[in-house]
Amino acid sequence: MSFAVLALSVAGAGVLGLALTGAAVALLPLPPFGRALALLVGLVATVAAMGVASNRVTARAIRAEYGDDVAGEAHEPGEADDRPGPGHGLG
């Protein structure tokens, strides 16, 4: 995974969200206040979609780099698991 993949996925989510928002605002028969509200909802949804895309790509890159362990879950020596480590006498 690279920064380019992250940038393309976030940009793609943003472009798709803005395209859908623009189409909805242009095509829905709404009064001006309704169009403004649809635009606001579309922009918020676009930012949320970009955040989700960024989070997923980043999480996938971290898993690819460091394995399936969740960050912050340190294993204590002697803790019962099936992985070799300093607490198992194999490391």
C-alpha positions as CSV (number, residue, x, y, z in Angstrom):
1,M,0.0,0.0,0.0
2,S,1.3,3.4,-0.8
3,F,0.3,7.0,-0.3
4,A,-0.9,7.1,-3.9
5,V,-3.5,4.4,-3.1
6,L,-4.7,6.3,-0.1
7,A,-4.9,9.6,-2.1
8,L,-6.7,8.0,-5.0
9,S,-9.3,6.3,-2.8
10,V,-10.0,9.4,-0.8
11,A,-10.2,11.6,-3.9
12,G,-12.4,9.0,-5.6
13,A,-14.8,9.0,-2.7
14,G,-14.8,12.8,-2.7
15,V,-15.5,13.1,-6.4
16,L,-18.2,10.5,-6.3
17,G,-19.9,12.1,-3.3
18,L,-19.8,15.6,-4.9
19,A,-21.1,14.2,-8.2
20,L,-24.0,12.6,-6.5
21,T,-24.7,15.7,-4.5
22,G,-24.6,17.9,-7.6
23,A,-26.9,15.5,-9.5
24,A,-29.4,15.4,-6.5
25,V,-29.4,19.2,-6.2
26,A,-29.8,19.7,-9.9
27,L,-32.4,17.1,-10.6
28,L,-34.6,17.0,-7.5
29,P,-37.6,19.4,-7.7
30,L,-37.0,21.3,-4.4
31,P,-37.4,24.9,-3.3
32,P,-34.3,26.9,-2.7
33,F,-34.2,26.0,1.0
34,G,-34.5,22.3,0.1
35,R,-31.7,22.5,-2.4
36,A,-29.5,24.2,0.2
37,L,-30.3,21.5,2.7
38,A,-29.6,18.8,0.2
39,L,-26.3,20.4,-0.6
40,L,-25.4,20.6,3.0
41,V,-26.3,16.9,3.6
42,G,-24.4,15.9,0.5
43,L,-21.3,17.8,1.6
44,V,-21.4,16.2,5.0
45,A,-21.9,12.8,3.5
46,T,-19.0,13.4,1.1
47,V,-16.6,14.3,4.0
48,A,-17.8,11.2,5.9
49,A,-17.2,9.0,2.9
50,M,-13.7,10.4,2.4
51,G,-13.0,9.7,6.1
52,V,-14.2,6.1,5.8
53,A,-12.2,5.5,2.7
54,S,-9.1,6.9,4.4
55,N,-9.6,4.8,7.5
56,R,-10.1,1.6,5.6
57,V,-7.1,2.0,3.3
58,T,-4.9,3.1,6.2
59,A,-6.1,0.1,8.3
60,R,-5.4,-2.3,5.4
61,A,-1.9,-0.8,5.0
62,I,-1.2,-1.2,8.7
63,R,-2.3,-4.8,8.6
64,A,-0.2,-5.5,5.5
65,E,2.8,-3.9,7.2
66,Y,2.5,-5.3,10.7
67,G,0.2,-8.2,10.6
68,D,-3.3,-8.7,12.0
69,D,-2.6,-7.4,15.5
70,V,-4.6,-4.4,16.5
71,A,-2.4,-1.5,17.5
72,G,-2.2,-1.1,21.3
73,E,-2.8,-4.7,22.2
74,A,0.5,-5.6,23.7
75,H,1.0,-9.2,24.8
76,E,2.6,-9.8,28.1
77,P,5.3,-12.4,28.5
78,G,3.7,-15.7,29.5
79,E,0.3,-14.8,28.2
80,A,-1.5,-17.8,26.7
81,D,-1.5,-17.5,23.0
82,D,-0.2,-19.6,20.1
83,R,2.5,-17.2,18.9
84,P,6.1,-17.7,19.7
85,G,7.6,-14.8,21.7
86,P,9.9,-14.0,24.6
87,G,7.4,-15.5,27.1
88,H,7.4,-18.9,25.3
89,G,11.0,-19.8,25.5
90,L,11.3,-19.8,21.7
91,G,12.4,-16.2,21.2
